[in-house]
Each structure stands twice: as structure tokens, then as C-alpha cells.
Amino acid sequence: MPMLIIKYLVSAAVIVAVSEVAKHSDRLRALIASLPVVTLMVLFWLYLDGQPFYKLANHAWYTFWYVLPTLPMFALFPVMLERWGFAVTMLLSVGVTIICFFLVAIVVRRWGVELF
């Protein structure tokens, strides 16, 4: 139980620190947001929990494939935001990401990668 509390506190501290640092610069905020902070924390916690290396490797492997479908959303978001505002843009962003996820899953299945 104490380790779980430490995980929560450290993870929360990292997220708060990143969000506070990111307030000062759009570029710095984007750079920090593009870093896989959550994935790195998960890998760190899995390692400290004594998980076998294949679990860490699988986490990194599938994270790579799940990130790909999100990339078009980041490219379209600024254009959609100017045209339709925040709420519609968020809904469309989720829709674009879901569609891209299924397309990527179908394509990579040909190479033996099962995403769902």
C-alpha cells in the first residue's frame, strides 16, 4: 500500500510540474506534451514492480502503434478550431482518431500486429 501511495504522489507531481512549466511557452508546452511522459512513468512503475521485461517491451510496442492514429488529429485540430470552435473540434478530433485507429488496425494486421 505505501508503494501505491508513492506512485500516486510522484505521478501527480510530474503531471502538475509539467503543466506548470508548460504555461510559460507555447513551444515548450507542445514539446513537453509530445514527450511520452505517461508512458515513461508506466514503464518505470512496471519495472519497479518487478514485471518481466517482455511486459515493458509489449507496452512500448503497442504504445507506438496506438500513437500513430492520433497524429492526423493534431494536424487537423488547428484548422478545425478556427472554423468550428472548441466543442465541435473536440468531437471531430475524437471521431477522426477513432476512424484512423480502425484504419491503422486493419492495415497493420497484415504484418501480424493485432491492435484489437
C-alpha positions as CSV (number, residue, x, y, z in Angstrom):
1,M,0.0,0.0,0.0
2,P,2.7,2.6,0.7
3,M,4.2,2.0,-2.7
4,L,0.8,2.7,-4.3
5,I,0.7,6.0,-2.4
6,I,4.2,6.9,-3.6
7,K,3.2,6.1,-7.2
8,Y,0.2,8.4,-6.9
9,L,2.2,11.2,-5.4
10,V,5.1,11.0,-7.8
11,S,2.8,10.7,-10.8
12,A,0.7,13.6,-9.8
13,A,3.7,15.7,-9.0
14,V,5.1,15.0,-12.5
15,I,1.9,16.0,-14.2
16,V,1.5,19.2,-12.1
17,A,5.1,20.2,-12.7
18,V,4.8,19.6,-16.5
19,S,1.5,21.6,-16.6
20,E,3.0,24.5,-14.6
21,V,6.2,24.6,-16.7
22,A,4.2,24.5,-19.9
23,K,2.2,27.6,-19.0
24,H,5.1,29.9,-19.9
25,S,5.7,29.0,-23.6
26,D,3.5,27.5,-26.4
27,R,6.5,25.8,-27.9
28,L,7.7,24.4,-24.6
29,R,4.2,23.3,-23.8
30,A,4.0,21.4,-27.1
31,L,7.4,19.9,-26.7
32,I,6.5,18.6,-23.2
33,A,3.1,17.4,-24.4
34,S,4.8,15.5,-27.2
35,L,7.1,13.6,-24.8
36,P,5.7,10.3,-23.7
37,V,5.7,11.3,-20.0
38,V,2.8,8.9,-19.1
39,T,4.4,6.0,-21.0
40,L,7.7,6.6,-19.4
41,M,6.1,6.7,-15.9
42,V,4.2,3.5,-16.7
43,L,7.4,1.8,-17.8
44,F,9.2,3.0,-14.7
45,W,6.4,1.7,-12.4
46,L,6.2,-1.6,-14.2
47,Y,10.0,-2.1,-13.8
48,L,9.9,-1.2,-10.1
49,D,7.0,-3.6,-9.6
50,G,9.3,-6.4,-11.0
51,Q,7.3,-7.0,-14.1
52,P,9.2,-9.1,-16.7
53,F,11.0,-7.3,-19.5
54,Y,8.6,-8.6,-22.1
55,K,5.8,-6.7,-20.4
56,L,7.7,-3.5,-20.6
57,A,8.6,-4.2,-24.2
58,N,5.0,-5.0,-25.1
59,H,3.8,-1.8,-23.5
60,A,6.3,0.2,-25.6
61,W,5.5,-1.7,-28.7
62,Y,1.7,-1.2,-28.5
63,T,2.0,2.4,-27.4
64,F,3.9,3.0,-30.7
65,W,1.0,1.6,-32.7
66,Y,-1.7,3.4,-30.7
67,V,0.1,6.8,-31.2
68,L,0.0,6.6,-35.0
69,P,-3.7,7.1,-35.3
70,T,-3.6,10.2,-33.2
71,L,-1.2,12.1,-35.5
72,P,-3.8,13.3,-38.1
73,M,-5.9,14.8,-35.3
74,F,-3.0,17.0,-34.2
75,A,-2.6,18.2,-37.8
76,L,-6.3,18.9,-38.3
77,F,-7.1,20.4,-34.9
78,P,-5.8,24.0,-35.6
79,V,-7.7,24.2,-38.9
80,M,-10.9,22.8,-37.4
81,L,-10.6,25.0,-34.3
82,E,-10.6,28.2,-36.4
83,R,-13.7,27.1,-38.4
84,W,-15.9,25.3,-35.9
85,G,-14.8,26.3,-32.4
86,F,-13.7,24.2,-29.5
87,A,-16.6,21.8,-28.8
88,V,-17.1,20.8,-32.4
89,T,-13.4,20.5,-33.0
90,M,-13.0,18.2,-29.9
91,L,-15.9,15.9,-31.2
92,L,-14.4,15.8,-34.7
93,S,-11.0,15.1,-33.3
94,V,-12.2,12.1,-31.4
95,G,-14.1,10.9,-34.5
96,V,-11.0,11.4,-36.7
97,T,-8.9,9.5,-34.2
98,I,-11.3,6.6,-33.9
99,I,-11.6,6.3,-37.7
100,C,-7.8,6.4,-38.0
101,F,-7.4,3.8,-35.3
102,F,-9.5,1.3,-37.1
103,L,-7.8,2.1,-40.4
104,V,-4.4,1.6,-38.8
105,A,-5.5,-1.6,-37.1
106,I,-6.7,-3.0,-40.4
107,V,-3.5,-2.1,-42.2
108,V,-1.1,-3.4,-39.6
109,R,-3.0,-6.6,-39.2
110,R,-1.4,-7.7,-42.5
111,W,2.0,-7.6,-40.7
112,G,0.8,-9.6,-37.7
113,V,0.1,-6.7,-35.4
114,E,-3.2,-7.2,-33.6
115,L,-4.5,-3.9,-32.0
116,F,-7.9,-5.1,-31.1
